[in-house]
Amino acid sequence: GLNTYFYSFMVVFSATLFKDGKLRPKSNLYMVMATITWILTLRSRAIAFACIYVLIYVIILRFSSNRKLKFKWYYVPPILMVAFLIGWPTFEEYFLLNSRQARYVLLRGAISIAADYFPFGAGFATYGTAASIAQYSTIYSRYGLANVWGISASSAYFVMDQYWCGILGQFGIIGLLIMGYMIFALYKEVLLRSYESKSTLLASLTFIYTSLLASISAASYIQASVFISVLVIFALTAPQHKGVKNETVIKK
């Protein structure tokens, strides 16, 4: 949908706002227009993401030199705390309080499967993915999920409205830890490439927080927006090789 499209759009857009550490003309206006458009998708997640984007934009804008931009890992706990406070009401509604919500049922099912099939899970294409409903997985019937609207074979509309439940159910705690480490390594590489430019730092932070928070209520890491975002950031931060003159050595 339009909201998903805006994930990758805002990453590309962010890369155009600064040049040589300075704000381009009319960038503030363009930023306001972009965030208003994002908010007008009328998705609660999009509204929260737009607010976080404005906050990050203002923080980066106030730095007078690129030397001050370097990201420190001790920034992570307070950032996660802010993200937790913003996302908690939605998480509580979908995963904790409403037992009729598909995401709630998928989370409880994933925990049960991970415990019963410890430590490797039920296996590939068995839970929480498109493959598990293309050839409807028997695991849903085994755990009493086949009659839940949104997960049943006839109404499997919400099976992929999450990411981590699918990983936990299919690959257990081991798979969850491995995938978590792989995504952490990707984020770390993206940040390491972004220290020299305000544009790439804004683009990278936008990619990280949108994909991470969206993974709670969507299969964000298998969406095209993630691939596009990573591709753009890596292209922007690719080392620039200066031309080297060829030298001919004549041996006598």
C-alpha positions in Angstrom: 0.0 0.0 0.0 0.9 3.7 0.0 2.2 3.5 3.6 4.6 0.7 2.6 5.8 2.7 -0.4 6.6 5.6 1.8 9.1 3.6 3.8 11.5 3.4 0.8 10.4 6.9 -0.5 11.4 8.6 2.7 14.8 6.9 2.7 15.5 8.1 -0.9 14.0 11.5 -0.1 16.2 12.0 3.0 19.3 11.5 0.9 18.4 14.6 -1.1 18.0 17.1 1.7 21.6 17.9 2.5 24.6 18.6 0.4 28.2 18.8 1.9 26.7 18.9 5.4 24.4 21.9 4.6 20.7 22.0 4.1 19.6 22.4 0.5 17.2 25.3 -0.3 13.5 24.6 0.5 14.4 21.3 2.2 12.3 22.3 5.3 9.3 22.9 3.1 9.8 19.6 1.3 10.2 17.7 4.6 6.9 19.2 5.9 5.1 18.3 2.7 6.5 14.7 2.7 5.5 14.1 6.4 2.1 15.5 5.9 1.5 13.2 2.9 2.7 10.3 5.0 0.3 11.2 7.8 -2.5 11.5 5.3 -2.3 7.7 4.7 -4.3 7.7 8.0 -2.4 4.7 9.3 -1.6 5.0 13.0 1.8 3.5 12.3 2.5 6.1 9.5 1.5 9.0 11.9 3.9 7.7 14.5 6.7 7.2 12.0 6.2 10.7 10.6 6.5 12.2 14.1 9.7 10.3 14.7 11.1 11.4 11.4 10.6 15.0 12.2 12.3 14.5 15.5 15.4 12.9 13.9 15.4 15.5 11.2 15.5 18.3 13.8 18.3 16.6 15.8 20.5 16.1 12.7 19.8 19.6 11.5 21.1 21.2 14.7 24.6 19.7 14.3 26.9 22.2 12.8 29.5 19.8 11.5 29.6 16.2 10.3 32.2 15.4 13.0 29.5 15.5 15.6 27.3 13.0 13.8 29.0 9.8 14.9 26.4 7.4 16.3 27.2 5.9 19.7 25.8 2.5 20.7 24.8 3.9 24.1 22.2 5.9 22.3 20.3 2.7 21.6 18.6 2.1 25.0 17.0 5.6 25.1 15.9 5.3 21.5 14.4 1.9 22.1 12.7 3.3 25.2 11.1 6.0 23.1 10.1 3.5 20.4 8.6 1.3 23.1 6.5 4.1 24.6 5.2 5.1 21.2 4.5 1.6 20.1 3.2 0.1 23.3 -0.5 1.0 23.0 -0.7 -0.7 19.5 1.4 -3.7 20.7 -0.9 -4.1 23.7 -4.0 -3.9 21.6 -3.0 -6.4 19.0 -0.8 -8.8 21.0 -1.9 -8.8 24.6 -5.5 -7.7 25.3 -7.6 -8.9 22.4 -7.6 -12.7 22.1 -9.7 -12.4 18.9 -6.9 -10.5 17.0 -5.0 -12.6 14.6 -1.6 -11.2 15.7 -2.5 -12.2 19.3 -3.3 -15.7 18.3 -0.2 -15.9 16.1 2.1 -14.8 19.0 0.6 -17.3 21.4 0.8 -20.0 18.8 4.5 -19.2 18.0 5.4 -19.3 21.7 3.7 -22.7 22.1 5.3 -24.1 18.9 8.8 -22.8 20.0 8.4 -24.5 23.4 7.2 -27.8 21.9 9.8 -27.9 19.1 12.6 -26.4 21.1 15.1 -25.2 20.0 14.7 -25.3 16.2 10.9 -24.7 15.7 8.5 -26.6 13.5 10.4 -26.1 10.3 10.4 -24.0 7.1 7.0 -23.0 5.5 5.1 -24.2 8.5 4.0 -21.0 10.2 3.3 -17.3 9.7 4.4 -17.1 6.1 2.9 -17.1 2.6 4.3 -20.5 2.0 2.5 -21.9 5.0 -0.9 -20.9 3.6 -0.2 -21.6 -0.1 -0.1 -25.3 0.9 -2.0 -24.9 4.2 0.2 -26.0 7.0 -1.0 -28.8 9.3 0.5 -26.9 12.3 -2.4 -24.5 12.3 -4.9 -27.3 12.9 -2.6 -29.0 15.4 -2.6 -25.9 17.6 -6.2 -24.9 17.1 -5.6 -22.0 14.8 -7.3 -23.3 11.7 -10.7 -22.0 12.9 -9.5 -18.5 13.7 -10.8 -15.9 11.2 -7.8 -14.3 9.4 -5.7 -17.4 9.9 -8.0 -20.2 8.6 -7.5 -21.7 5.1 -10.5 -19.8 3.8 -9.6 -16.4 5.3 -5.8 -16.3 5.7 -5.6 -12.6 5.4 -3.6 -11.8 8.5 -1.1 -14.6 8.6 1.7 -12.3 7.4 0.8 -9.3 9.6 3.8 -9.9 11.7 7.4 -11.0 11.2 9.0 -12.3 14.4 6.1 -14.7 15.2 6.8 -16.5 11.9 10.5 -16.7 12.6 9.9 -18.0 16.1 7.3 -20.6 15.0 9.3 -21.9 12.0 12.9 -21.8 13.4 12.5 -21.7 17.2 14.6 -19.7 19.6 17.8 -20.5 17.7 16.4 -19.1 14.5 15.1 -16.1 16.3 18.5 -15.3 17.8 20.3 -15.9 14.4 17.8 -13.6 12.5 18.1 -11.0 15.2 21.9 -11.0 15.0 21.8 -10.8 11.1 19.4 -7.8 11.2 21.6 -6.1 13.9 24.7 -6.7 11.7 22.9 -5.1 8.8 21.9 -2.1 10.8 25.4 -1.7 12.2 26.9 -1.8 8.7 24.3 0.8 7.5 25.2 3.1 10.3 29.0 2.6 9.9 28.6 3.7 6.3 26.6 6.8 7.2 28.8 8.8 9.6 30.3 11.1 7.0 27.0 12.6 5.7 23.9 14.1 7.2 21.9 12.9 4.2 22.9 9.3 4.5 22.6 9.4 8.3 19.0 10.7 8.1 18.3 8.1 5.4 19.9 5.3 7.4 18.1 6.1 10.7 14.8 6.4 8.8 15.3 2.9 7.3 16.3 1.4 10.6 13.4 2.7 12.8 10.7 2.1 10.1 11.7 -1.4 9.3 12.3 -2.4 12.9 9.1 -1.0 14.3 7.1 -2.2 11.3 8.3 -5.7 11.8 6.1 -5.9 14.9 2.9 -5.6 12.9 4.0 -6.5 9.4 6.4 -8.8 7.5 8.7 -5.8 6.9 12.0 -7.6 6.3 10.6 -9.5 3.3 9.1 -6.4 1.7 10.6 -4.7 -1.4 10.9 -1.4 0.6 13.7 -2.9 2.7 15.7 -4.1 -0.3 15.3 -0.7 -2.0 16.3 1.2 1.1 19.5 -0.9 1.7 20.4 -0.7 -2.0 20.0 3.1 -2.0 22.1 3.5 1.2 24.9 1.2 0.0 24.9 3.0 -3.4 25.2 6.4 -1.6 28.0 5.2 0.6 30.0 3.2 -1.9 33.7 4.3 -1.8 34.6 6.8 -4.5 37.7 5.5 -6.4 39.7 8.2 -8.0 41.3 7.5 -11.3 44.8 6.1 -11.1 47.2 6.8 -13.9 48.6 3.8 -15.6 52.3 3.6 -15.3 54.3 1.5 -17.8 57.5 0.1 -16.5 60.1 -0.7 -19.1 62.6 -3.2 -18.0 66.0 -2.9 -19.6 
